[in-house]
Amino acid sequence: MSENDKAVFLTREGLKKLEEELDFLKGTKRREVAERIKIAVSYGDLSENAEYDAAKDEQAFVESRIVTLEKMMRNVRIIEPGSEDADVVAIGTTVKLKEVPDGDEETYTIVGSTESDPLEGKISNESPIGAAVIGRSVGDKVTVNTPGGSIEFEIVEIR
């Protein structure tokens, strides 16, 4: 599988969000941008027409995003919560980690990179913590290298 064909791991909720964004871009947004271009063209001289330039830039962004989303949709692998071995951390599981030795606890859901949102406790399987805990079990200790130095975690719960 080449880099362009890399699997995109998504929950059903994440897939629905991508589908909604794609529908919006292909329908509503394309029409809005086309109308902006049409209006800008009506102003005349395109060589000094900032509205036209901005609308064309937006059109290029929208079309690029559509291509990206379509490529992602072709490579989607749905994560079914509970489909994995509940004793091992995998994409789609929630893991509670205890920082060693100070005991601070953090809970994360491991998701594909497309859905990661650390502020909501969703981390990518490709992130330093996500990559370190994948395939591990309760009681395992992992060392994660971060920009601030190495941190050791113990896996205390998987669900």
N, C-alpha and C positions, 0 to 999 in steps of 0.2 A: 504494500500500500504506500503510495507516494505521499509527500507532505500535503499535496492538494486533496488527497483522498483520505486524510486522517479522520478516524471515527470521531463523531461528535456525540458525546454522552449527554442525554437529556432525560429529565423526568417528563411525564405526560404534561404537567403544568408548563414546563419550559418549552416543550414542543408547541403547545397551544399559543404561547406568547410569540414565538417565532412566526408561526402561521399568521397570527393577527397582524404582526408588523409587516410581513410580506404582502398580505392583502391590502393593508393601508397604503403602502408605498406604490404598489402596482395600480391601485385605483385612485383614491382621493389625492394622494401626494403628486402623482404624475399629472393629473388634471390641473391641480393648482399651479404647478411649475410651468406647464404648457401655457396656461392663461397668463402667467406673469411674463413669459417670453413674448407672447402675442402682444400684450400691452406695451412692453418695452420697445418692440419693433415699430409699433405705431408712432413712437416719439421721433422717428427719423434716424439720422446719422448714427450708425451703430459703433463707429470708431471712438466716440466719446460718450457712450451711453452706459453709465454705471449700473443702472437697473438691469439692462440686458446682460452685462457681464456677471452680475450677481445671480441672475436667474439661470444663466448657462452653467455657472459653477455649482449651483444647487442641483441642477439637472444631472450633472456629472456625478455628484455625490449620491443622489437617489439611485441612479442606474447602477453605480458601483455597489451600493448596499444591496440592491436586489440580486445582483450576480452572486455576491457573498452569501446571502441567505439561501438562495437556490442551491448553491454548492453544499452548504451545511445540511440542508434538508435531504440531499441525496445520500449523505453519509451518517444520518442519525442512527444511533443505537439507543433504544428506549431503556431506561433504568426502571425496573419494577421493584419498588421497596418490598423487602421480605423475600425476594427471589434468590438471594445469596445465602450462603452459610452464615447464620446469625452469630457464630462464634469467631468470625474473621471480619476485619474491616474491609469493606469494598465500596465501590461507587454506589451511592444510594443509602448507605448506612449512616447512622448518627453515632458519634464516638465522644465519650467524655474522657478528657485527659487531665492528669494531675501533674503539675510542674514539680520536678524533683530538684532540690529538697524542700522548697518553701511551701508546697501544698496548694498553691492556687489552682483552681479547677476551671477548665474551659470546655465547652461543648460545641462540636462542629458537625455539620452534615457534609459528607463528602459527595461532591457533584462534579460533573464535567466542567471544563474551563468556561464554556459558554454561559453557564448559569451561576458561576461563582459570585458571591456577594458577601465578603467578610463581615460587613456591618449587620447582616442578617444571620450570621453564623454558618454561611454556606461557603466552603472552601473547595478549591479545585483539587482533583486527584493529581494534578501536575504541580501544585504548590509545594513548598518545602515540607510543611507539616503533612499535607495530604499524601505526598509520595512516601514519606517516612512511615506512615501508619497503615497504608494499604497492605493487606495480606497478614497483618499482625493480629494478635489475640489479647484478651483481657490478661493483665499482669505483665505483658511485654513492656520493656522500656526502650524508647527510641531517642536518639540524639538528633536534633534538628539544627542545622546551621542557618543562622539568620544574619542579617546585616549587623545586628547588635551583638553577635557572638553565638556560641552554641548553647542550646537549651535542651535539657533532658526532660522527657515526659514519660509518665507511666499510663498505660491504657487501663482505665478503671471500669468502663462500661461500654458495651456495643449494643445498639438497638436499631 
